[in-house]
Amino acid sequence: MENNLFQQAKTAVNNFRNAQGNASQQDKQAAQNALQAAKNNSSQEEQQQLQQLEQQLKQKNQLS
């Protein structure tokens, strides 16, 4: 069962990525905060997935 913080992090990153240039700094910060919170409370497998989400977030920032 996925933990709630992990799911929130996935949702926040996806929302940020799907904003297509309309994401605010607040959206970016929310995604980063959700990732950090989830990392502190996740299994090793979830941490690997969070690493990938964080990489996607960084790539999105560079493209914006």
C-alpha positions in Angstrom: 0.0 0.0 0.0 1.4 3.4 -1.0 1.7 5.9 1.8 -0.3 9.1 1.6 2.8 11.4 1.4 4.2 9.4 -1.5 0.9 9.8 -3.4 0.7 13.5 -2.6 4.2 13.9 -4.0 3.3 12.1 -7.2 0.2 14.3 -7.6 2.1 17.5 -6.9 4.8 16.8 -9.4 2.3 15.7 -12.0 0.2 18.9 -11.5 3.3 21.0 -11.9 4.4 19.1 -15.0 1.0 19.3 -16.6 0.7 23.1 -16.0 2.6 23.6 -19.3 4.2 26.9 -18.5 1.4 28.1 -16.3 2.8 26.7 -13.1 3.6 29.3 -10.4 6.6 29.4 -8.0 4.1 28.2 -5.4 3.3 25.1 -7.4 6.9 24.3 -7.8 7.5 24.8 -4.1 4.5 22.6 -3.2 6.0 19.8 -5.4 9.4 20.1 -3.8 7.9 20.1 -0.3 5.8 17.1 -1.0 8.8 15.2 -2.4 10.9 16.0 0.7 8.1 15.0 3.1 7.6 11.7 1.2 11.3 10.9 1.1 11.4 11.0 4.9 8.5 8.5 5.2 8.9 6.1 2.3 10.2 2.6 1.6 13.3 2.1 -0.5 11.2 1.3 -3.6 9.2 4.5 -3.1 12.4 6.5 -2.6 13.6 5.4 -6.0 10.4 6.5 -7.6 10.6 9.8 -5.8 14.1 10.2 -7.1 12.7 9.9 -10.6 9.9 12.4 -9.9 12.5 14.8 -8.5 14.5 14.4 -11.7 11.4 15.2 -13.8 10.8 18.3 -11.7 14.3 19.5 -12.3 14.1 18.9 -16.0 10.8 20.8 -16.2 12.4 23.7 -14.4 15.3 23.8 -16.9 12.9 23.8 -19.8 10.7 26.6 -18.4 
